[in-house]
Amino acid sequence: MGRLLNQINKPNDIKKIPPKLYPVLAQEIRDFLIDNVSRTGGHLASNLGVVEITMALHICLHFPEDKIVFDVGHQSYIHKILTGRKDEFKTLRQKDGLCGFPKRCESDCDCFGTGHSSTSISAALGLAMARDLQGKDETIVALIGDGALSGGMAYEALNNLSLLRKEKKNLIIILNDNKMSISENVGGMSRYLNDLRSRESYTEFKENVENALNNIPGVGRHVAKALKRSKDSIKQLFIPGMLFENMDITYYGPVDGHDIYEMIQAINRAKRHEGPILIHAITKKGKGYSFAEKNPEKYHGIGPFDKETGNSFNKKTRETYTEVFSRKLIQLAKDDEKIVAITAAMPSGTGLSSFKKQYPDRFFDVGIAEEHAVTFAAGLAAAGLRPVFAVYSSFLQRAYDQILHDVCIQKLPVFFCIDRSGLVGADGETHQGIFDISYLSHIPNLVLMAPKNATEVISMMEFATAYDGPVAMKYPRGSIYDGLPAHNAPICLGKSEIIKEGRDVVILSVGNIMEECEKAIEMLEENGITPGLVNVRFICPADEDMLHMVAEKYSLIVTVEENEKSGGYGQRVSSFLHENNYDTRLVTLGIPDCFVPHATVAQQRSMAGIDSSSIVKLIIDRMNEK
């Protein structure tokens, strides 16, 4: 660890560093990040890009009194380093270790938890209004990435900032403009920012013109004031549309986000400003690490790697569910020209990059805008196309109303391919895909499926793209489960698959948790128990014929799912048994009523009691009961 970084052990220690040594400290921070993230994995490129911005904020502000809201929260590593948590980085994203996102319970300096995009301005405005109502005077900053400005929520907040303008209250927005979200940015805002970058500094030019006019005896000051009032002022010549200024947000920049002294000057100036002000900082994602600069998408979120070569230590032995989905979608699109694909700024993460190369005219990246993506898909479907929206489970929940109102009420054939469903491991509470059954399975007209393995992903995709109505298929992150290859019954609407007949007890397995259930079956047989096993396949419509059968045959039914128990498949089975007056004992296994912290997926399953050993122990205990 560098000698300067060694001096920073608690909030505000950075103020002890002589200003001439700020660039040296910046390099030490980058070295520290590369060393630690190479061992633990994490979000590297985004943090390398905000070193100087975060340093400048900590030099100009005082913590925890002043507050920064990070958007998205994965760019908060430097903030954690500078607030006394650098020694915890060896536990980053590990069980009971340092979280990869801001977390209010982790530090008083983390004022607001953020994991999803486009939330910072809304949260910062709430903090600022609370500050003013309580008669306080702390500085509030929203640090937002340019990709987050493609999300509609950011514009709702910008529109609402007029509240502060009326009261002349301060709020600072720092736009971290690196041309990237996870993948390269798209859309009108991206083009707008590109245009701003290509022009000379508007702020400096404006000041020079105003100073010159003010020095003209007699009339200069009046002309300068008139220009400020005019909508056709000098700003219009240099900022097309004047988006921010026309929303009553003072625009400052562009500034070099890697020039620590320029950033300090900009922040100090913004602190003195009355009303909301936006500092437009130009940065480079992955700054200071050549591999991340060349391939920022790869190093956005990465596992452990060799820092000398940039090569990952995790050698993949099996295909991922995402890769199986990607390959099959291209095959289906070849035979059906009506199939189009949609992503919300995640072409690589959802596997649609290959589709984009193959069918560029049938691929749509709408930016970080899941609500728009769903209704956009509904419009495509209403016009006769077959839209496929590939999206992470924890991101799709942002578009609940659009799924219900715009797709399902109209029975439109939109296919939701829900990646990262279930437990996701190190990303923690904000990214666990453990609520999709709960928020989707009660919506009328929506078919919800969960494949047990890669073969079933393919079969379900064939079913879904031919089905005349909305369909959702949920599948997990990571390598495919390749078990039970001989069990491949045709996919029929609302029908499950009997894997094994048994006596006394039957396990109803939902989707990818089949991996644990198959192990549990083997362990139970070793204990002299002959259990049955069912692959649920369809969460809704549920297979009622199967449920009647197991209720009549078995004395104990156990449902297992990688979803919160509240609103999950197990509750559907419980309602069915009650409504049909069955007295069969039922145990529902799933995620307890809590948010699951960061750990490995294996650890999270064990904590939730849905790993094979926990399943076996529970069944043996229940069977030993009278």
C-alpha positions as CSV (number, residue, x, y, z in Angstrom):
1,M,0.0,0.0,0.0
2,G,1.3,3.5,-0.9
3,R,2.7,5.8,1.8
4,L,0.1,8.4,1.2
5,L,-2.8,6.0,1.3
6,N,-1.5,4.6,4.6
7,Q,-2.2,8.0,6.1
8,I,-5.9,7.8,5.2
9,N,-7.6,5.7,7.9
10,K,-10.8,7.6,8.6
11,P,-13.1,10.1,7.0
12,N,-11.6,13.5,6.0
13,D,-8.0,12.2,6.4
14,I,-7.4,13.1,2.8
15,K,-7.3,16.8,3.8
16,K,-3.9,16.1,5.4
17,I,-2.4,15.3,2.0
18,P,-0.5,18.2,0.5
19,P,-2.2,19.4,-2.7
20,K,1.0,18.9,-4.8
21,L,0.8,15.2,-3.9
22,Y,-2.8,14.6,-5.1
23,P,-1.7,13.0,-8.4
24,V,0.5,10.6,-6.4
25,L,-2.4,9.6,-4.2
26,A,-4.6,9.0,-7.2
27,Q,-2.0,6.6,-8.6
28,E,-1.8,4.8,-5.2
29,I,-5.6,4.4,-5.1
30,R,-5.6,3.0,-8.6
31,D,-2.8,0.5,-7.7
32,F,-4.8,-0.4,-4.6
33,L,-7.9,-1.0,-6.6
34,I,-6.2,-3.2,-9.2
35,D,-4.4,-5.2,-6.5
36,N,-7.5,-5.9,-4.5
37,V,-10.1,-6.4,-7.2
38,S,-7.7,-8.8,-9.0
39,R,-8.0,-11.0,-5.9
40,T,-11.6,-10.7,-5.0
41,G,-13.3,-9.7,-8.2
42,G,-15.6,-6.7,-8.4
43,H,-16.4,-3.6,-10.4
44,L,-13.0,-2.3,-11.6
45,A,-13.3,-0.2,-14.7
46,S,-16.0,2.1,-13.4
47,N,-14.1,2.8,-10.2
48,L,-10.8,3.5,-12.0
49,G,-12.7,6.2,-13.9
50,V,-13.9,8.2,-10.9
51,V,-10.7,8.3,-8.8
52,E,-10.1,12.1,-9.2
53,I,-13.7,13.0,-9.0
54,T,-14.2,11.1,-5.7
55,M,-10.9,12.5,-4.3
56,A,-12.0,16.0,-5.2
57,L,-15.3,15.5,-3.5
58,H,-13.6,14.3,-0.3
59,I,-11.2,17.2,-0.4
60,C,-14.0,19.8,-0.8
61,L,-16.7,18.2,1.4
62,H,-16.7,17.0,5.1
63,F,-18.1,13.6,6.0
64,P,-20.4,12.3,7.2
65,E,-22.1,15.7,7.4
66,D,-22.0,16.2,3.6
67,K,-23.5,13.6,1.4
68,I,-22.8,11.8,-1.9
69,V,-25.4,9.7,-3.7
70,F,-23.7,7.3,-6.1
71,D,-25.4,6.4,-9.4
72,V,-24.8,3.5,-9.9
73,G,-23.5,2.4,-6.6
74,H,-20.7,0.2,-8.0
75,Q,-18.6,3.3,-8.5
76,S,-18.3,3.9,-4.7
77,Y,-15.1,1.9,-4.0
78,I,-12.9,5.0,-3.7
79,H,-15.4,6.6,-1.4
80,K,-15.1,3.5,0.8
81,I,-11.3,3.7,0.7
82,L,-11.4,7.3,1.8
83,T,-13.8,6.8,4.6
84,G,-11.8,4.2,6.6
85,R,-12.7,0.9,5.0
86,K,-9.6,0.2,2.9
87,D,-8.5,-2.6,5.2
88,E,-11.8,-4.4,4.6
89,F,-11.2,-4.7,0.8
90,K,-9.7,-8.1,1.2
91,T,-13.3,-9.2,2.0
92,L,-15.0,-7.3,-0.8
93,R,-18.3,-9.0,-2.0
94,Q,-17.6,-12.0,0.2
95,K,-19.9,-13.4,2.9
96,D,-19.9,-11.0,5.9
97,G,-17.4,-8.8,4.1
98,L,-17.4,-5.4,2.5
99,C,-20.4,-4.7,0.2
100,G,-19.7,-3.7,-3.4
101,F,-22.3,-1.0,-3.2
102,P,-23.1,1.8,-0.8
103,K,-24.8,0.5,2.3
104,R,-26.2,2.8,5.1
105,C,-25.6,0.2,7.8
106,E,-22.0,-0.2,6.8
107,S,-20.9,3.4,7.3
108,D,-22.4,6.8,8.4
109,C,-20.7,8.1,5.2
110,D,-23.0,6.0,3.0
111,C,-26.0,8.2,3.1
112,F,-28.1,6.3,0.6
113,G,-28.0,2.7,-0.7
114,T,-27.8,2.4,-4.5
115,G,-27.6,-0.6,-6.8
116,H,-29.9,0.1,-9.7
117,S,-29.5,3.0,-12.1
118,S,-31.0,6.5,-12.5
119,T,-32.0,6.9,-8.8
120,S,-29.4,9.4,-7.5
121,I,-31.0,12.7,-8.5
122,S,-34.3,11.8,-6.9
123,A,-32.6,10.6,-3.7
124,A,-30.4,13.7,-3.6
125,L,-33.3,16.0,-4.1
126,G,-35.1,14.3,-1.2
127,L,-32.0,14.7,1.0
128,A,-31.7,18.4,0.0
129,M,-35.3,19.2,0.7
130,A,-35.0,17.4,4.1
131,R,-31.9,19.5,4.8
132,D,-33.7,22.7,4.0
133,L,-36.8,21.8,6.1
134,Q,-34.6,21.0,9.0
135,G,-32.6,24.2,8.7
136,K,-29.3,22.4,8.0
137,D,-26.6,23.5,5.5
138,E,-24.7,20.4,4.4
139,T,-23.7,19.9,0.8
140,I,-25.6,17.3,-1.2
141,V,-24.1,15.7,-4.3
142,A,-25.5,13.3,-6.9
143,L,-22.7,11.5,-8.8
144,I,-24.4,10.1,-11.8
145,G,-22.9,8.2,-14.8
146,D,-23.9,9.3,-18.3
147,G,-25.5,5.9,-18.9
148,A,-27.9,6.5,-16.0
149,L,-29.3,9.6,-17.9
150,S,-31.0,7.2,-20.3
151,G,-33.3,6.2,-17.5
152,G,-36.6,8.0,-17.3
153,M,-36.5,8.4,-13.6
154,A,-33.5,10.7,-13.9
155,Y,-35.6,13.1,-16.1
156,E,-38.5,13.0,-13.6
157,A,-36.0,14.2,-11.0
158,L,-34.5,16.8,-13.2
159,N,-37.9,18.2,-13.8
160,N,-38.6,18.3,-10.1
161,L,-35.4,20.2,-9.3
162,S,-37.3,23.4,-10.0
163,L,-38.3,23.1,-6.3
164,L,-34.7,24.0,-5.3
165,R,-34.4,26.8,-7.9
166,K,-37.4,28.6,-6.5
167,E,-35.8,28.6,-3.0
168,K,-32.2,29.2,-4.4
169,K,-31.1,26.1,-2.5
170,N,-27.9,24.3,-3.5
171,L,-27.7,20.8,-5.0
172,I,-24.7,19.6,-7.0
173,I,-25.0,17.0,-9.8
174,I,-21.7,15.6,-11.2
175,L,-22.2,13.9,-14.5
176,N,-19.5,11.3,-14.9
177,D,-19.4,11.2,-18.7
178,N,-17.3,8.2,-20.0
179,K,-19.5,7.3,-23.0
180,M,-20.4,4.0,-21.2
181,S,-22.9,2.4,-18.9
182,I,-21.9,-1.2,-18.9
183,S,-21.8,-1.4,-22.6
184,E,-21.4,1.7,-24.9
185,N,-24.2,4.2,-24.5
186,V,-26.9,4.6,-27.1
187,G,-29.7,7.1,-27.8
188,G,-30.3,10.8,-28.0
189,M,-28.7,11.8,-24.6
190,S,-25.5,10.0,-25.7
191,R,-25.5,12.0,-28.9
192,Y,-26.2,15.2,-27.0
193,L,-23.3,14.6,-24.6
194,N,-21.0,13.7,-27.6
195,D,-21.9,17.1,-29.1
196,L,-21.0,18.9,-25.8
197,R,-17.7,17.2,-25.6
198,S,-16.8,18.2,-29.1
199,R,-17.2,21.9,-28.4
200,E,-15.0,24.4,-26.6
201,S,-15.8,24.9,-22.9
202,Y,-19.0,26.8,-22.8
203,T,-18.5,28.0,-19.2
204,E,-15.2,29.6,-19.9
205,F,-16.3,31.2,-23.1
206,K,-19.5,32.6,-21.4
207,E,-17.4,34.1,-18.6
208,N,-15.0,35.7,-21.0
209,V,-17.8,37.3,-23.0
210,E,-19.6,38.6,-19.9
211,N,-16.3,40.0,-18.4
212,A,-15.6,41.7,-21.7
213,L,-19.0,43.3,-21.9
214,N,-19.0,44.4,-18.3
215,N,-15.8,46.3,-19.0
216,I,-17.4,48.4,-21.8
217,P,-18.2,51.8,-20.2
218,G,-21.8,52.8,-20.0
219,V,-23.6,50.0,-21.9
220,G,-21.7,46.8,-21.4
221,R,-23.3,45.8,-18.1
222,H,-26.8,46.3,-19.5
223,V,-26.0,44.2,-22.6
224,A,-24.6,41.4,-20.4
225,K,-27.7,41.3,-18.3
226,A,-29.9,41.3,-21.4
227,L,-27.9,38.4,-22.8
228,K,-28.4,36.4,-19.6
229,R,-32.2,37.0,-19.7
230,S,-32.5,36.1,-23.4
231,K,-33.4,32.6,-24.5
232,D,-31.3,33.4,-27.6
233,S,-28.3,34.2,-25.5
234,I,-24.7,33.1,-26.2
235,K,-25.5,29.8,-24.6
236,Q,-27.7,28.8,-27.5
237,L,-24.8,29.2,-29.8
238,F,-22.7,26.6,-28.0
239,I,-25.1,24.2,-26.4
240,P,-27.8,22.8,-28.8
241,G,-31.1,22.8,-27.0
242,M,-29.6,23.9,-23.7
243,L,-31.3,20.9,-22.1
244,F,-30.0,21.4,-18.5
245,E,-30.2,25.2,-18.5
246,N,-33.7,25.2,-19.9
247,M,-34.7,23.0,-16.9
248,D,-33.3,25.7,-14.5
249,I,-30.2,23.7,-13.8
250,T,-27.0,25.7,-14.3
251,Y,-24.6,23.8,-16.5
252,Y,-20.8,24.0,-15.9
253,G,-18.3,22.3,-18.2
254,P,-17.2,20.2,-19.8
255,V,-14.3,19.7,-17.3
256,D,-11.5,17.1,-17.3
257,G,-12.6,14.6,-14.7
258,H,-9.1,13.3,-14.4
259,D,-7.6,16.7,-13.5
260,I,-7.9,16.8,-9.7
261,Y,-7.3,20.5,-9.5
262,E,-9.8,21.4,-12.1
263,M,-12.4,19.2,-10.3
264,I,-11.7,20.8,-7.0
265,Q,-12.1,24.2,-8.5
266,A,-15.4,23.2,-10.1
267,I,-16.8,21.6,-6.9
268,N,-15.9,24.6,-4.8
269,R,-17.5,26.9,-7.3
270,A,-20.6,24.7,-7.3
271,K,-20.8,24.9,-3.5
272,R,-21.2,28.6,-3.7
273,H,-23.9,28.5,-6.3
274,E,-27.5,29.2,-5.5
275,G,-29.8,26.6,-6.9
276,P,-29.0,23.2,-8.7
277,I,-25.9,23.0,-10.7
278,L,-24.6,20.2,-13.0
279,I,-20.8,19.7,-13.5
280,H,-20.1,17.8,-16.7
281,A,-16.9,15.8,-16.1
282,I,-15.3,13.9,-18.9
283,T,-13.6,10.7,-17.8
284,K,-12.3,7.4,-19.2
285,K,-13.7,4.2,-17.9
286,G,-10.8,1.9,-16.8
287,K,-8.4,4.9,-16.5
288,G,-4.9,3.9,-15.5
289,Y,-5.1,0.1,-16.3
290,S,-4.5,-0.6,-19.9
291,F,-6.5,-3.8,-20.1
292,A,-9.6,-2.0,-18.6
293,E,-9.1,1.1,-20.9
294,K,-9.1,-1.1,-24.0
295,N,-12.0,-3.3,-22.8
296,P,-14.0,-1.5,-20.2
297,E,-17.1,-3.7,-20.7
298,K,-15.1,-6.8,-19.7
299,Y,-13.6,-5.1,-16.6
300,H,-16.9,-3.5,-15.6
301,G,-17.7,-6.5,-13.3
302,I,-15.0,-9.2,-13.3
303,G,-14.0,-12.1,-11.2
304,P,-10.4,-12.6,-9.9
305,F,-7.8,-12.1,-12.5
306,D,-4.0,-11.9,-13.1
307,K,-3.3,-8.2,-12.9
308,E,-0.1,-8.6,-15.0
309,T,-1.8,-10.2,-18.0
310,G,-5.5,-9.2,-17.3
311,N,-6.5,-12.8,-17.8
312,S,-9.3,-14.2,-15.7
313,F,-8.5,-17.0,-13.2
314,N,-12.0,-18.5,-13.6
315,K,-11.8,-20.9,-16.5
316,K,-15.3,-21.7,-17.7
317,T,-15.9,-25.4,-18.2
318,R,-19.6,-25.3,-19.3
319,E,-21.8,-23.0,-21.3
320,T,-23.8,-20.5,-19.4
321,Y,-27.6,-20.2,-19.6
322,T,-27.1,-16.9,-21.3
323,E,-25.0,-18.4,-24.0
324,V,-27.6,-21.1,-24.7
325,F,-30.3,-18.5,-24.9
326,S,-28.2,-16.4,-27.3
327,R,-27.4,-19.2,-29.7
328,K,-31.0,-20.5,-29.8
329,L,-32.5,-17.0,-30.4
330,I,-30.4,-16.5,-33.4
331,Q,-31.6,-19.9,-34.8
332,L,-35.2,-19.0,-34.1
333,A,-34.8,-15.6,-35.8
334,K,-33.4,-17.2,-38.9
335,D,-36.7,-19.1,-39.4
336,D,-39.0,-16.3,-38.2
337,E,-38.4,-12.8,-39.5
338,K,-41.0,-11.4,-37.1
339,I,-38.6,-12.1,-34.1
340,V,-36.9,-9.0,-32.8
341,A,-34.7,-8.5,-29.7
342,I,-34.7,-5.8,-27.1
343,T,-32.2,-5.0,-24.4
344,A,-32.1,-2.2,-21.8
345,A,-28.4,-1.3,-22.1
346,M,-27.2,-4.9,-21.5
347,P,-26.5,-6.4,-24.9
348,S,-23.4,-8.3,-23.6
349,G,-24.8,-9.3,-20.2
350,T,-28.0,-10.7,-21.7
351,G,-26.3,-12.4,-24.6
352,L,-27.8,-10.2,-27.3
353,S,-24.5,-8.9,-28.7
354,S,-24.4,-11.9,-31.1
355,F,-28.0,-11.3,-32.2
356,K,-27.1,-7.6,-32.9
357,K,-24.2,-8.7,-35.2
358,Q,-26.4,-11.2,-37.0
359,Y,-29.6,-9.1,-37.3
360,P,-28.7,-5.4,-36.6
361,D,-32.0,-4.1,-38.0
362,R,-34.0,-6.4,-35.7
363,F,-32.1,-5.4,-32.5
364,F,-33.0,-2.5,-30.2
365,D,-31.0,-1.2,-27.3
366,V,-33.3,1.3,-25.5
367,G,-30.8,2.3,-22.8
368,I,-31.4,2.0,-19.1
369,A,-35.1,2.2,-19.5
370,E,-36.9,-1.0,-18.6
371,E,-40.3,0.6,-18.4
372,H,-40.0,2.0,-21.9
373,A,-38.6,-1.3,-23.1
374,V,-41.7,-3.3,-22.1
375,T,-44.2,-0.9,-23.6
376,F,-42.0,-0.5,-26.7
377,A,-42.1,-4.3,-26.9
378,A,-45.9,-4.2,-26.6
379,G,-46.1,-1.8,-29.5
380,L,-44.0,-4.0,-31.6
381,A,-46.2,-7.0,-30.7
382,A,-49.4,-5.0,-31.4
383,A,-48.0,-4.5,-34.9
384,G,-47.5,-8.2,-35.5
385,L,-43.9,-8.7,-34.5
386,R,-42.6,-11.2,-32.0
387,P,-40.5,-9.1,-29.5
388,V,-38.0,-10.9,-27.2
389,F,-37.0,-8.7,-24.2
390,A,-33.9,-10.1,-22.5
391,V,-33.4,-8.5,-19.1
392,Y,-32.1,-9.3,-15.6
393,S,-34.7,-10.3,-13.1
394,S,-33.9,-7.5,-10.6
395,F,-34.2,-5.0,-13.4
396,L,-37.5,-6.3,-14.8
397,Q,-39.1,-5.6,-11.5
398,R,-38.8,-1.9,-12.4
399,A,-41.4,-2.4,-15.2
400,Y,-44.1,-4.2,-13.3
401,D,-46.9,-1.8,-14.3
402,Q,-46.0,-2.0,-18.0
403,I,-46.0,-5.8,-17.9
404,L,-49.4,-5.8,-16.3
405,H,-51.1,-2.9,-18.1
406,D,-49.5,-2.7,-21.5
407,V,-48.7,-6.4,-22.3
408,C,-50.9,-8.8,-20.3
409,I,-54.2,-7.0,-20.3
410,Q,-53.9,-7.0,-24.1
411,K,-52.6,-10.5,-24.3
412,L,-49.7,-9.4,-26.5
413,P,-47.1,-12.0,-27.6
414,V,-44.1,-10.5,-25.8
415,F,-41.5,-13.0,-24.7
416,F,-39.7,-12.0,-21.4
417,C,-36.3,-13.8,-21.1
418,I,-35.4,-13.2,-17.5
419,D,-31.7,-13.7,-16.9
420,R,-30.0,-13.7,-13.5
421,S,-33.2,-15.2,-11.9
422,G,-32.6,-16.6,-8.5
423,L,-29.6,-16.0,-6.3
424,V,-26.7,-14.2,-8.0
425,G,-24.0,-14.2,-5.3
426,A,-21.6,-11.4,-4.7
427,D,-23.7,-8.5,-6.0
428,G,-25.9,-8.8,-2.9
429,E,-29.3,-7.5,-2.0
430,T,-29.9,-5.1,-4.9
431,H,-29.3,-7.7,-7.6
432,Q,-30.8,-11.0,-6.3
433,G,-33.4,-12.2,-8.7
434,I,-35.5,-13.8,-6.0
435,F,-38.8,-11.9,-6.4
436,D,-39.8,-12.6,-10.1
437,I,-42.2,-15.5,-9.3
438,S,-43.8,-13.3,-6.6
439,Y,-44.3,-10.3,-8.9
440,L,-45.2,-12.1,-12.1
441,S,-47.2,-15.3,-11.2
442,H,-50.3,-13.5,-10.1
443,I,-50.7,-11.5,-13.4
444,P,-53.6,-12.9,-15.5
445,N,-52.7,-14.1,-19.1
446,L,-49.0,-14.4,-18.4
447,V,-47.3,-17.8,-18.8
448,L,-44.3,-18.2,-16.5
449,M,-41.8,-21.0,-17.1
450,A,-38.6,-22.2,-15.4
451,P,-36.3,-24.6,-17.2
452,K,-34.4,-27.2,-15.3
453,N,-31.4,-27.4,-17.7
454,A,-30.1,-26.1,-21.0
455,T,-32.1,-28.5,-23.1
456,E,-35.2,-27.2,-21.6
457,V,-34.2,-23.6,-22.2
458,I,-34.2,-24.5,-25.9
459,S,-37.5,-26.3,-25.9
460,M,-39.2,-23.5,-23.9
461,M,-37.9,-20.9,-26.3
462,E,-39.4,-22.8,-29.2
463,F,-42.7,-23.0,-27.3
464,A,-42.7,-19.3,-26.3
465,T,-41.9,-17.8,-29.7
466,A,-44.9,-19.8,-31.2
467,Y,-47.3,-19.0,-28.3
468,D,-50.1,-16.4,-28.9
469,G,-49.7,-14.4,-25.8
470,P,-47.3,-13.1,-23.2
471,V,-44.7,-15.6,-21.9
472,A,-41.8,-15.3,-19.4
473,M,-39.0,-17.7,-18.9
474,K,-36.7,-17.4,-15.9
475,Y,-33.2,-18.8,-15.8
476,P,-30.1,-18.3,-13.6
477,R,-26.7,-16.7,-13.8
478,G,-23.7,-18.9,-14.5
479,S,-23.0,-22.3,-15.9
480,I,-25.8,-24.6,-17.1
481,Y,-27.0,-27.6,-15.0
482,D,-26.4,-30.5,-17.3
483,G,-28.1,-33.2,-15.3
484,L,-31.1,-35.4,-16.2
485,P,-30.3,-35.4,-19.9
486,A,-32.6,-38.4,-20.6
487,H,-35.6,-36.5,-19.2
488,N,-36.8,-34.3,-22.1
489,A,-40.6,-34.6,-22.4
490,P,-42.2,-32.2,-24.9
491,I,-43.2,-28.8,-23.6
492,C,-47.0,-28.6,-23.2
493,L,-48.7,-25.5,-21.8
494,G,-49.2,-25.9,-18.1
495,K,-47.8,-29.4,-17.8
496,S,-45.0,-30.5,-15.5
497,E,-42.6,-33.4,-16.0
498,I,-42.5,-36.4,-13.7
499,I,-38.8,-37.2,-13.2
500,K,-39.2,-40.0,-10.6
501,E,-42.0,-41.9,-8.9
502,G,-41.6,-42.5,-5.2
503,R,-43.4,-43.3,-1.9
504,D,-44.5,-41.1,1.0
505,V,-42.6,-37.9,0.0
506,V,-42.3,-36.0,-3.3
507,I,-40.2,-33.0,-4.2
508,L,-41.6,-30.4,-6.6
509,S,-38.6,-28.6,-8.0
510,V,-38.8,-25.2,-9.7
511,G,-36.3,-24.4,-12.4
512,N,-32.5,-24.4,-11.7
513,I,-32.9,-25.6,-8.1
514,M,-33.3,-29.1,-9.7
515,E,-29.5,-29.3,-9.3
516,E,-29.9,-29.4,-5.5
517,C,-33.0,-31.5,-5.6
518,E,-31.4,-34.2,-7.7
519,K,-28.6,-34.5,-5.2
520,A,-31.1,-34.6,-2.4
521,I,-32.9,-37.5,-4.0
522,E,-29.7,-39.5,-4.1
523,M,-28.9,-38.7,-0.5
524,L,-32.5,-39.7,0.6
525,E,-32.2,-43.0,-1.2
526,E,-29.0,-43.7,0.6
527,N,-31.0,-43.2,3.8
528,G,-33.6,-45.8,2.7
529,I,-36.2,-43.3,1.5
530,T,-37.8,-43.5,-1.9
531,P,-38.8,-40.0,-2.8
532,G,-40.6,-38.8,-5.9
533,L,-39.4,-35.9,-8.0
534,V,-41.3,-33.5,-10.2
535,N,-39.9,-30.8,-12.6
536,V,-42.5,-28.1,-12.2
537,R,-41.7,-26.3,-15.5
538,F,-44.9,-24.1,-15.5
539,I,-45.4,-21.9,-12.4
540,C,-48.4,-20.5,-14.1
541,P,-50.6,-21.9,-15.3
542,A,-49.9,-24.5,-12.7
543,D,-50.3,-28.2,-13.5
544,E,-53.4,-29.0,-11.4
545,D,-53.6,-32.5,-12.7
546,M,-50.1,-33.1,-11.3
547,L,-51.0,-31.5,-8.0
548,H,-54.1,-33.6,-7.6
549,M,-52.0,-36.7,-8.3
550,V,-49.3,-35.9,-5.7
551,A,-51.8,-34.8,-3.1
552,E,-53.6,-38.2,-3.4
553,K,-50.4,-40.3,-3.6
554,Y,-48.0,-38.8,-1.1
555,S,-48.3,-37.9,2.5
556,L,-45.6,-35.2,2.3
557,I,-45.1,-32.7,-0.5
558,V,-42.0,-30.5,-0.5
559,T,-41.7,-27.5,-2.9
560,V,-38.2,-26.1,-3.5
561,E,-37.6,-22.8,-5.3
562,E,-35.0,-20.1,-5.5
563,N,-37.6,-17.4,-4.9
564,E,-38.9,-15.6,-1.8
565,K,-41.4,-17.9,-0.2
566,S,-44.0,-15.1,0.1
567,G,-45.8,-15.2,-3.2
568,G,-43.8,-18.1,-4.5
569,Y,-44.8,-21.4,-6.1
570,G,-45.0,-23.0,-2.7
571,Q,-47.8,-20.7,-1.7
572,R,-49.7,-21.5,-5.0
573,V,-49.5,-25.2,-4.0
574,S,-50.7,-24.4,-0.5
575,S,-53.7,-22.5,-1.8
576,F,-54.5,-25.4,-4.2
577,L,-54.4,-28.0,-1.4
578,H,-56.6,-25.8,0.8
579,E,-59.1,-25.0,-1.9
580,N,-59.4,-28.7,-2.8
581,N,-59.7,-29.9,0.9
582,Y,-56.5,-32.0,0.9
583,D,-54.9,-32.7,4.2
584,T,-51.6,-33.7,2.7
585,R,-48.7,-32.2,4.6
586,L,-46.8,-29.5,2.7
587,V,-43.4,-27.9,3.3
588,T,-42.4,-24.9,1.2
589,L,-38.7,-24.2,0.9
590,G,-37.5,-21.0,-0.6
591,I,-35.9,-17.7,0.4
592,P,-37.0,-16.5,3.8
593,D,-38.7,-13.1,4.1
594,C,-35.4,-11.1,4.0
595,F,-33.0,-9.5,1.6
596,V,-30.1,-11.9,0.9
597,P,-26.6,-10.3,1.5
598,H,-23.6,-10.9,-0.7
599,A,-21.9,-14.3,-0.6
600,T,-21.4,-17.2,-3.0
601,V,-24.5,-18.8,-4.4
602,A,-23.7,-22.0,-2.5
603,Q,-23.4,-20.1,0.8
604,Q,-26.7,-18.3,0.1
605,R,-28.5,-21.5,-0.7
606,S,-27.2,-23.0,2.6
607,M,-28.3,-19.9,4.5
608,A,-31.8,-20.1,3.0
609,G,-32.0,-23.9,3.6
610,I,-32.5,-24.9,0.0
611,D,-29.2,-26.7,-0.6
612,S,-29.3,-30.5,-0.9
613,S,-28.2,-31.2,2.7
614,S,-30.8,-28.9,4.1
615,I,-33.5,-30.4,2.0
616,V,-32.6,-33.9,3.1
617,K,-32.4,-33.0,6.8
618,L,-35.8,-31.4,6.7
619,I,-37.5,-34.3,4.9
620,I,-36.0,-36.9,7.3
621,D,-37.1,-34.8,10.3
622,R,-40.6,-34.5,8.9
623,M,-40.9,-38.2,8.1
624,N,-39.8,-39.1,11.6
625,E,-42.6,-36.9,13.0
626,K,-45.8,-38.7,14.0
